[in-house]
Amino acid sequence: MAVDQDFIERFQKETDLLKNLQKRISEAIDRAEDRIAKMKEGKLTKEEIFGAPPKK
């Protein structure tokens, strides 16, 4: 089966989407690691990290 231009373009779009997702995940991991470091130093509470608990 031959690879046509349409297939190449769709594959490129999917690859670009995955790269974007990878970037966003890496950024989220960096933020989480920063929060962990601050928690270990006692600079953040659970509420500051996860937000206030829901009101009952």
Secondary structure, 3 states (H helix, E strand, C coil): CCCCHHHHHHHHHHHHHHHHHHHHHHHHHHHHHHHHHHHHCCCCCHHHHHCCCCCC
